[in-house]
């Protein structure tokens, strides 16, 4: 299991159980306690989890303002936001497809809908049906790797011809971002939450 996968599993357990001892995490993951400490270090630094007397627990953000991304906590002023609607009808606002896809992956079983905007036409579309363009020369100064969404393959290919990048479908885009988040390519989203 990769470090990012172990971190995601730890977050899932914490969401379900509230808190866990490092020794218990070590046993469940079948890794050393030192490996667990290395795995949770970024989560502690990003305030995703917090230390408790018995181990670790989720560090909950108490009602973040509605004008911030629920994943990276940046202000929502971007023109290509994503919304996630959960099975219990809660709506999460995310600043961009990068954060939206990562958040979706972390809470996939709880998601009723994931909605984004076509980058060119600004129309609302299902994120699962969208085309994703990564690595373009067009910089929006948002989370990296930057991801743009399009409703039609034709428009995606036209934009790609002008600005470069790679075209991906929903599951492929999630996989590519996770690969980069794992450190094999790198990501500069500085305040990301993995819960």
TORKE-528696 format. One record per residue (C-alpha): residue number from 1; residue in one letter; chain; x, y, z. Coordinates in nm, 2 decimals. Layout:
% residues N
pos->NUM, code->A, unit->A, east->X, north->Y, up->Z
...
END
This chain:
% residues 195
pos->1, code->X, unit->A, east->0.00, north->0.00, up->0.00
pos->2, code->X, unit->A, east->0.13, north->0.34, up->-0.09
pos->3, code->X, unit->A, east->0.17, north->0.62, up->0.17
pos->4, code->X, unit->A, east->-0.12, north->0.82, up->0.02
pos->5, code->X, unit->A, east->-0.34, north->0.51, up->0.03
pos->6, code->X, unit->A, east->-0.24, north->0.45, up->0.40
pos->7, code->X, unit->A, east->-0.32, north->0.81, up->0.48
pos->8, code->X, unit->A, east->-0.66, north->0.78, up->0.31
pos->9, code->X, unit->A, east->-0.73, north->0.46, up->0.51
pos->10, code->X, unit->A, east->-0.63, north->0.63, up->0.83
pos->11, code->X, unit->A, east->-0.87, north->0.92, up->0.76
pos->12, code->X, unit->A, east->-1.16, north->0.67, up->0.68
pos->13, code->X, unit->A, east->-1.10, north->0.49, up->1.01
pos->14, code->X, unit->A, east->-1.09, north->0.82, up->1.20
pos->15, code->X, unit->A, east->-1.41, north->0.94, up->1.03
pos->16, code->X, unit->A, east->-1.58, north->0.62, up->1.15
pos->17, code->X, unit->A, east->-1.42, north->0.57, up->1.49
pos->18, code->X, unit->A, east->-1.33, north->0.92, up->1.61
pos->19, code->X, unit->A, east->-0.97, north->0.85, up->1.73
pos->20, code->X, unit->A, east->-0.71, north->0.58, up->1.71
pos->21, code->X, unit->A, east->-0.39, north->0.48, up->1.88
pos->22, code->X, unit->A, east->-0.07, north->0.48, up->1.67
pos->23, code->X, unit->A, east->-0.01, north->0.12, up->1.78
pos->24, code->X, unit->A, east->-0.36, north->0.02, up->1.65
pos->25, code->X, unit->A, east->-0.30, north->0.19, up->1.31
pos->26, code->X, unit->A, east->0.04, north->0.01, up->1.29
pos->27, code->X, unit->A, east->-0.13, north->-0.33, up->1.35
pos->28, code->X, unit->A, east->-0.41, north->-0.26, up->1.10
pos->29, code->X, unit->A, east->-0.18, north->-0.14, up->0.83
pos->30, code->X, unit->A, east->0.08, north->-0.41, up->0.90
pos->31, code->X, unit->A, east->0.36, north->-0.14, up->0.91
pos->32, code->X, unit->A, east->0.59, north->-0.01, up->1.18
pos->33, code->X, unit->A, east->0.48, north->0.27, up->1.42
pos->34, code->X, unit->A, east->0.76, north->0.48, up->1.26
pos->35, code->X, unit->A, east->0.60, north->0.43, up->0.92
pos->36, code->X, unit->A, east->0.27, north->0.54, up->1.07
pos->37, code->X, unit->A, east->0.43, north->0.86, up->1.22
pos->38, code->X, unit->A, east->0.59, north->0.94, up->0.88
pos->39, code->X, unit->A, east->0.25, north->0.88, up->0.71
pos->40, code->X, unit->A, east->0.06, north->1.11, up->0.95
pos->41, code->X, unit->A, east->0.32, north->1.39, up->0.95
pos->42, code->X, unit->A, east->0.17, north->1.57, up->0.65
pos->43, code->X, unit->A, east->-0.18, north->1.53, up->0.79
pos->44, code->X, unit->A, east->-0.07, north->1.69, up->1.12
pos->45, code->X, unit->A, east->0.11, north->1.97, up->0.94
pos->46, code->X, unit->A, east->-0.20, north->2.04, up->0.73
pos->47, code->X, unit->A, east->-0.43, north->2.03, up->1.03
pos->48, code->X, unit->A, east->-0.63, north->1.74, up->0.89
pos->49, code->X, unit->A, east->-0.57, north->1.54, up->1.21
pos->50, code->X, unit->A, east->-0.47, north->1.63, up->1.56
pos->51, code->X, unit->A, east->-0.28, north->1.45, up->1.83
pos->52, code->X, unit->A, east->-0.48, north->1.33, up->2.13
pos->53, code->X, unit->A, east->-0.36, north->1.17, up->2.46
pos->54, code->X, unit->A, east->-0.45, north->0.83, up->2.31
pos->55, code->X, unit->A, east->-0.33, north->0.88, up->1.96
pos->56, code->X, unit->A, east->-0.48, north->1.09, up->1.68
pos->57, code->X, unit->A, east->-0.83, north->1.22, up->1.57
pos->58, code->X, unit->A, east->-0.98, north->1.42, up->1.29
pos->59, code->X, unit->A, east->-0.92, north->1.80, up->1.33
pos->60, code->X, unit->A, east->-1.26, north->1.93, up->1.24
pos->61, code->X, unit->A, east->-1.29, north->2.27, up->1.08
pos->62, code->X, unit->A, east->-1.59, north->2.42, up->1.26
pos->63, code->X, unit->A, east->-1.83, north->2.55, up->0.99
pos->64, code->X, unit->A, east->-1.59, north->2.69, up->0.74
pos->65, code->X, unit->A, east->-1.72, north->3.00, up->0.57
pos->66, code->X, unit->A, east->-1.93, north->2.93, up->0.26
pos->67, code->X, unit->A, east->-1.69, north->3.13, up->0.05
pos->68, code->X, unit->A, east->-1.40, north->2.89, up->0.09
pos->69, code->X, unit->A, east->-1.31, north->2.56, up->-0.07
pos->70, code->X, unit->A, east->-1.40, north->2.28, up->0.16
pos->71, code->X, unit->A, east->-1.08, north->2.09, up->0.05
pos->72, code->X, unit->A, east->-0.80, north->2.34, up->0.03
pos->73, code->X, unit->A, east->-0.97, north->2.63, up->0.22
pos->74, code->X, unit->A, east->-0.89, north->2.89, up->-0.05
pos->75, code->X, unit->A, east->-1.14, north->3.16, up->-0.12
pos->76, code->X, unit->A, east->-1.40, north->3.06, up->-0.39
pos->77, code->X, unit->A, east->-1.33, north->3.32, up->-0.65
pos->78, code->X, unit->A, east->-1.24, north->3.09, up->-0.93
pos->79, code->X, unit->A, east->-1.45, north->3.06, up->-1.24
pos->80, code->X, unit->A, east->-1.45, north->2.68, up->-1.25
pos->81, code->X, unit->A, east->-1.58, north->2.56, up->-0.92
pos->82, code->X, unit->A, east->-1.71, north->2.21, up->-0.84
pos->83, code->X, unit->A, east->-2.00, north->2.12, up->-0.61
pos->84, code->X, unit->A, east->-2.04, north->1.79, up->-0.43
pos->85, code->X, unit->A, east->-2.39, north->1.69, up->-0.30
pos->86, code->X, unit->A, east->-2.38, north->1.42, up->-0.05
pos->87, code->X, unit->A, east->-2.64, north->1.15, up->0.02
pos->88, code->X, unit->A, east->-2.76, north->1.34, up->0.32
pos->89, code->X, unit->A, east->-2.81, north->1.65, up->0.09
pos->90, code->X, unit->A, east->-2.52, north->1.86, up->0.22
pos->91, code->X, unit->A, east->-2.35, north->2.07, up->-0.05
pos->92, code->X, unit->A, east->-1.97, north->2.12, up->-0.05
pos->93, code->X, unit->A, east->-1.82, north->2.40, up->-0.26
pos->94, code->X, unit->A, east->-1.47, north->2.33, up->-0.40
pos->95, code->X, unit->A, east->-1.26, north->2.59, up->-0.58
pos->96, code->X, unit->A, east->-1.16, north->2.39, up->-0.88
pos->97, code->X, unit->A, east->-1.17, north->2.04, up->-1.04
pos->98, code->X, unit->A, east->-0.83, north->1.95, up->-0.88
pos->99, code->X, unit->A, east->-0.99, north->1.98, up->-0.53
pos->100, code->X, unit->A, east->-1.32, north->1.85, up->-0.64
pos->101, code->X, unit->A, east->-1.18, north->1.53, up->-0.78
pos->102, code->X, unit->A, east->-0.96, north->1.47, up->-0.47
pos->103, code->X, unit->A, east->-1.25, north->1.53, up->-0.23
pos->104, code->X, unit->A, east->-1.48, north->1.31, up->-0.44
pos->105, code->X, unit->A, east->-1.23, north->1.02, up->-0.42
pos->106, code->X, unit->A, east->-1.21, north->1.06, up->-0.04
pos->107, code->X, unit->A, east->-1.59, north->1.05, up->0.02
pos->108, code->X, unit->A, east->-1.70, north->0.87, up->-0.30
pos->109, code->X, unit->A, east->-1.95, north->0.64, up->-0.12
pos->110, code->X, unit->A, east->-2.12, north->0.94, up->0.04
pos->111, code->X, unit->A, east->-2.16, north->1.14, up->-0.29
pos->112, code->X, unit->A, east->-2.50, north->1.17, up->-0.45
pos->113, code->X, unit->A, east->-2.38, north->1.41, up->-0.73
pos->114, code->X, unit->A, east->-2.07, north->1.59, up->-0.84
pos->115, code->X, unit->A, east->-2.13, north->1.90, up->-1.06
pos->116, code->X, unit->A, east->-1.88, north->2.12, up->-1.24
pos->117, code->X, unit->A, east->-1.88, north->2.40, up->-1.50
pos->118, code->X, unit->A, east->-1.78, north->2.38, up->-1.86
pos->119, code->X, unit->A, east->-1.46, north->2.60, up->-1.88
pos->120, code->X, unit->A, east->-1.56, north->2.77, up->-2.21
pos->121, code->X, unit->A, east->-1.94, north->2.79, up->-2.19
pos->122, code->X, unit->A, east->-1.98, north->2.82, up->-1.81
pos->123, code->X, unit->A, east->-2.27, north->2.58, up->-1.82
pos->124, code->X, unit->A, east->-2.33, north->2.33, up->-1.54
pos->125, code->X, unit->A, east->-2.24, north->1.97, up->-1.62
pos->126, code->X, unit->A, east->-2.21, north->1.64, up->-1.45
pos->127, code->X, unit->A, east->-1.84, north->1.60, up->-1.35
pos->128, code->X, unit->A, east->-1.86, north->1.23, up->-1.42
pos->129, code->X, unit->A, east->-1.95, north->1.30, up->-1.79
pos->130, code->X, unit->A, east->-1.69, north->1.58, up->-1.83
pos->131, code->X, unit->A, east->-1.36, north->1.58, up->-2.02
pos->132, code->X, unit->A, east->-1.06, north->1.69, up->-1.82
pos->133, code->X, unit->A, east->-0.76, north->1.88, up->-1.96
pos->134, code->X, unit->A, east->-0.44, north->1.88, up->-1.75
pos->135, code->X, unit->A, east->-0.10, north->2.03, up->-1.80
pos->136, code->X, unit->A, east->-0.21, north->2.32, up->-2.02
pos->137, code->X, unit->A, east->0.00, north->2.64, up->-2.08
pos->138, code->X, unit->A, east->-0.31, north->2.83, up->-1.96
pos->139, code->X, unit->A, east->-0.25, north->2.93, up->-1.60
pos->140, code->X, unit->A, east->-0.55, north->3.01, up->-1.37
pos->141, code->X, unit->A, east->-0.34, north->3.05, up->-1.06
pos->142, code->X, unit->A, east->-0.53, north->2.79, up->-0.87
pos->143, code->X, unit->A, east->-0.44, north->2.44, up->-0.73
pos->144, code->X, unit->A, east->-0.18, north->2.24, up->-0.92
pos->145, code->X, unit->A, east->-0.19, north->2.02, up->-1.12
pos->146, code->X, unit->A, east->-0.44, north->2.25, up->-1.28
pos->147, code->X, unit->A, east->-0.75, north->2.07, up->-1.43
pos->148, code->X, unit->A, east->-1.00, north->2.23, up->-1.67
pos->149, code->X, unit->A, east->-1.34, north->2.07, up->-1.75
pos->150, code->X, unit->A, east->-1.53, north->2.06, up->-2.07
pos->151, code->X, unit->A, east->-1.86, north->1.92, up->-2.17
pos->152, code->X, unit->A, east->-1.76, north->1.83, up->-2.53
pos->153, code->X, unit->A, east->-1.46, north->1.63, up->-2.66
pos->154, code->X, unit->A, east->-1.45, north->1.87, up->-2.96
pos->155, code->X, unit->A, east->-1.40, north->2.18, up->-2.74
pos->156, code->X, unit->A, east->-1.15, north->2.00, up->-2.53
pos->157, code->X, unit->A, east->-0.95, north->1.90, up->-2.83
pos->158, code->X, unit->A, east->-0.97, north->2.25, up->-2.97
pos->159, code->X, unit->A, east->-0.84, north->2.40, up->-2.64
pos->160, code->X, unit->A, east->-0.57, north->2.14, up->-2.63
pos->161, code->X, unit->A, east->-0.45, north->2.24, up->-2.98
pos->162, code->X, unit->A, east->-0.40, north->2.60, up->-2.86
pos->163, code->X, unit->A, east->-0.28, north->2.54, up->-2.50
pos->164, code->X, unit->A, east->-0.15, north->2.18, up->-2.49
pos->165, code->X, unit->A, east->-0.22, north->1.93, up->-2.21
pos->166, code->X, unit->A, east->-0.36, north->1.58, up->-2.18
pos->167, code->X, unit->A, east->-0.73, north->1.48, up->-2.21
pos->168, code->X, unit->A, east->-0.87, north->1.25, up->-1.95
pos->169, code->X, unit->A, east->-1.20, north->1.11, up->-1.84
pos->170, code->X, unit->A, east->-1.34, north->1.13, up->-1.48
pos->171, code->X, unit->A, east->-1.17, north->0.82, up->-1.33
pos->172, code->X, unit->A, east->-0.85, north->0.88, up->-1.53
pos->173, code->X, unit->A, east->-0.83, north->1.24, up->-1.40
pos->174, code->X, unit->A, east->-0.87, north->1.12, up->-1.04
pos->175, code->X, unit->A, east->-0.60, north->0.86, up->-1.09
pos->176, code->X, unit->A, east->-0.36, north->1.11, up->-1.24
pos->177, code->X, unit->A, east->-0.41, north->1.37, up->-0.97
pos->178, code->X, unit->A, east->-0.36, north->1.11, up->-0.70
pos->179, code->X, unit->A, east->-0.04, north->0.98, up->-0.87
pos->180, code->X, unit->A, east->0.09, north->1.34, up->-0.86
pos->181, code->X, unit->A, east->-0.02, north->1.40, up->-0.50
pos->182, code->X, unit->A, east->0.17, north->1.08, up->-0.40
pos->183, code->X, unit->A, east->0.49, north->1.26, up->-0.50
pos->184, code->X, unit->A, east->0.58, north->1.09, up->-0.83
pos->185, code->X, unit->A, east->0.52, north->1.42, up->-1.01
pos->186, code->X, unit->A, east->0.43, north->1.67, up->-0.75
pos->187, code->X, unit->A, east->0.15, north->1.91, up->-0.65
pos->188, code->X, unit->A, east->0.15, north->2.26, up->-0.52
pos->189, code->X, unit->A, east->-0.19, north->2.28, up->-0.35
pos->190, code->X, unit->A, east->-0.06, north->2.40, up->-0.02
pos->191, code->X, unit->A, east->-0.35, north->2.36, up->0.22
pos->192, code->X, unit->A, east->-0.51, north->2.04, up->0.11
pos->193, code->X, unit->A, east->-0.73, north->1.84, up->0.34
pos->194, code->X, unit->A, east->-0.76, north->1.47, up->0.29
pos->195, code->X, unit->A, east->-1.07, north->1.40, up->0.48
END
